[in-house]
Amino acid sequence: MSHAPVVRLQNVTKVIGKRTIIDRVSFEVHPGEVFGFLGPNGSGKTTTIRMIVGLMGMTAGDIHVGDHSVRTEFSDAINQVGAIVENPEMYKYLTGYQNLVHYARMNSSITKERIQEVINLVGLQGRIHDKVKKYSLGMRQRLGVAQAIMHKPKLLVLDEPTNGLDPAGIRELRDYLRRLAQDQGTAVLVSSHLLSEMELMCDRVAILQKGQIIDVRSIKGQAADGQVTQEEVHFDVDHPDAALGILEGQGAGKIVDGMLVLSSDRTGIAAINRRLVEAGINIYGIRVKTKSLEDQFLEMTGSETIG
Amino acid sequence: MANFMNLILNENMKIYRRIRTWIMLGLIVVIPILVSLIVLLAGGGDDTSSWVMMSLESYFLFMLITVFTVVVASDSVAGEFSQGTIKLLLIRPWSRSTILLSKYIATILFGIGFTIVAFIVTLLVNMALFNSTSTTELSDGLLSGISDWNYIIQVYLLKFVTLILIVTFGFMMSSAFRSSGLAIGLSLALLFAGNLITGLFALANKAWVKYVLFMHLDLSPYIGGGSGPIPNHPTTLGFSLSVLAVYFVIFNLVSWTVFRKRDVAA
């Protein structure tokens, strides 16, 4: 799906006092795409999201949802956005249904049937007429999703949606978001610091640090980008020292925990294997260790202090 | 606009779906009944005027209604911030000013509703229990020859003006500080310390005292043609209302400006 972007941030900057909280952030999210927004605490994820949904103003730059600027055509822009900002806080003294009616009334396009449809979709039909104060966190999260998708937004923004959910809940949410993106072509923007989750959920991620985007990358099909990925390969051999000597000139290898570790790609691994066998080294196992997003993330953001 | 009505419906739902609101209403109904019964049982009978009872009870009820309306006003704005629901409320296709307006209107409707209830309850109870035909002197001898109906209606109208001012002040505090505790506290201070401060300013005996808000929060001295609340500086009701109108506009400007401009963080 290569339509025009659903949301487009252009050099968005936020200065509070003398501190630049967000520094010229630009990115786009396309229809049907699940876009992850990663960053350590205090990197500006939530601030950026609040600017997208108009809860915070921006000092410079602009954000467009569809063709509408959040700055100048707020109503038209926000009409296409559904969001949960941080925890899904609801009116606890109202029932789940009353909460949904409350938000539905603010948007002329939502019918009673649509409310019912959404309730069934998030699986709350049994408890929808209970007061929200009796809900578990997981149920509140579902109600939050329900209010966010009621008006069939083109962009769904979720800030730390997996906070406080159990593994089953996280998985359910993940599957649901993927379905929404695939079936309805909704663009989904998710922020999180849970890297493994993002890896499973997102098509692309932007990594934010100290208010700046330091990298945007695809998660699925990295090879499709044309780059040959160098991966870390562990060779379990009987004489690692000897093996290292044989492979002299094959790039930097090292010995870790009695294993020969070097970086190589697919064809390289076969060649190394052949050379070692020919040299009479016994190989008990070869393992390719793909770098997880977490490793890459920590590598990039380092251990820099907040501030 | 039919749509805007929906916003007011929403605010009403958030007020009237709370048990708290119905307890408040219960107090407004029960208190005058109890007070009148106690007076009746304590021996006040035929010689007690139902109009005197009604105006005494109404003075007290107005204090309660003001407190309740301030609570509702503060909660309506600051409460949304402390519950975190403001984040979901503001990401709808409505401007912040419109949302604030719906809250303000719902709050004023609450005040009007409670005032009407207080009027009806005090009227019926005292008509039923006491002598309404005697047109003897009204409370504190304040009255100079106007009819009982006229008097009581003036009390309600003038008290309601004060209520609006104090509630608007509470609304402003709530929007500025986003803390219902502070908003309620300061508004009540305005309500209860008003008389004290009026006395202090009156001592100053300067002309500018006439423009101080506190001096005009009790308009009852005008009933029956009095020369206003400030000793030595006679004013007219029209003058007092104009001063209050200026404060009213300032309070609302502050509420709206702050609510529209400020970021919703954390």
Interface residues (C-beta under 8 A of the other chain):
Chain A: T47 R50 V53 G54 L55 M56 G57 F74 S75 D76 I78 N79 V81 A83 I84 V85 E86 N87 P88 E89 M90 Y91 K92 Y93 L94 Q98 V101 H102 Y103 R105 M106 N107 S108 Q147
Chain B: N3 N6 L7 L9 N10 M13 K14 R17 R18 I19 Q83 G84 T85 K87 L88 L90 I91 R92 P93 W94 S95 K261 D263 V264 A265
